[in-house]
Structures are given as structure tokens and as C-alpha cells.
Amino acid sequence: MIDIINFVRDFIRIDLFIGFGLYSIIFFVLNKTLKNNLFLKRFDDNTIKLVIRLGFVWISLWLLGLILYYFSLENQAERIKYLERLTGEYSYGIWAQPIFWFVLTQLYRITFFTKYLVNRLIISFLFVLTFERFIIIIVTIHRDYSPDNWSLFDDFDIDGMFLIQGLLAKILVVLMIFSLHHILIERIKLLKLKT
């Protein structure tokens, strides 16, 4: 059960929230080329509402995962240690990242963050940049690792075409989910108007 919750939570954060940034690029390009397109604006409004709602779903799944993990522990000593970790002296490290991500999704309620492409992309990038990755980057810069040492990651041998295919797949999945959400919202609105 915990694995399923973690999978759904990671799918929402990695695929949908980051995919929203990729979708934003497509939306702004289409919005600039197709002037006065009411459908695009309604679609984007529904997509933003979905991302805001997904922020609540994501934080709920994260909290549910904490609770289920607590009850999956076998003995009382492990449970006490887990509670101390959640509420202890350095517990801010556990709570800061999820609260930060939740706040990022709620920033889309503010028009300033939804109106401009740069703001959307920055928020989407912040979903990629976890606190652990941030610490790695800071330590790397602090220790003055120069660009000649950046070849350490050549062992992964990631092909550029593989990266492009992954991004295109992510965009397709995100557009499919956002389109289904938009269709459902519009159908519900039509049903309310008929009654």
C-alpha cells in the first residue's frame, strides 16, 4: 500500500507538476500565434485549477504515507524512534520539502505566477530541484569543482535522442491527463446549465 501511495505521489510531482512547465511552453506559443482563442484560455484555466487541486492530493498522499509507514513498523521502539525523527531537533528537514512543494502548487492561485511563462517555468524547475540536489550543487560549487571535473558523469552515456523521447512522452501524458480533466469540467458545466 505504501509503495502504491509513493508511486502515485511521485507521478503527480515528477510527471504532472514538471510536465505542467512543459505544457506551459506549448500553451504560451499557441496563445501568441492564435490570438483571441477562448478555448485555449478556458483549457489553461482548467489546467491551473487541476494543478492546484493536485497540490492538495499530493500533500494528502504524503501525510497518509507517513501515517501508514508509522503503523507498518513492527515494534514500539521503532515507532518511538520514527516519531522522534518526525518531531525532533532536525525534523524541519523532513517537513520543509513537502510543504515547499505544496506552497509552489498554491502559488498558481496568484495571477502573477500564472500569467507569465518565466514564472511557471521557475516553479516547475523547483519541483525538479530537491533539497538534496540543492545541497549537492552548493557543496560542488563551494569546493570549487571546476568544469573540467564535470566529466565525471560521462559514464551514464545518456543519448540526446533518449532525452528528447522522454520529454515528448512526458508532454503527451500530461496533455492527455489535462485534456481529460478539461473535458470532464466542461461536461459538468454543460450539465449544470441544462438543469
Disulfide bonds with the S-S distance in Angstrom:
none
